[in-house]
């Protein structure tokens, strides 16, 4: 007999997260930080192309997405992920300050921006509220 996933109702629902960044050290740090704060990190991707494939395969609730990727930028990835009525949440991040990007964050369809040095579960929650 096949087991069905538990659809338990808790007062706190923690997001399934995909981390997209071309630097392995940042992905490892972000994974450890978010898992320690109760997030379910379901995968990682290094490029925009691999991010789009991982989103299809893993169906995360949230994508933490670096602005600068080797193939195409995070703004383009965010626009592709949030287009066509998608309900996925995308939060952009960068080692640069958010003010460097002007209106690009909002135009991309992302929920917001967090500088990499300020990443925390609380910062994600604040952006998503």
Secondary structure, 3 states (H helix, E strand, C coil): CCCCCCCCCCCCCCCEEEEECCCHHHHHHHHHHHHHCCCEEEEEECCHHHHHHHHHHHCCCEEEEECCCCCCCHHHHHHHHHCCCCCCEEEEEECCCHHHHCCHHHHCCCCEEEEHHHCCHHHHHHHHC
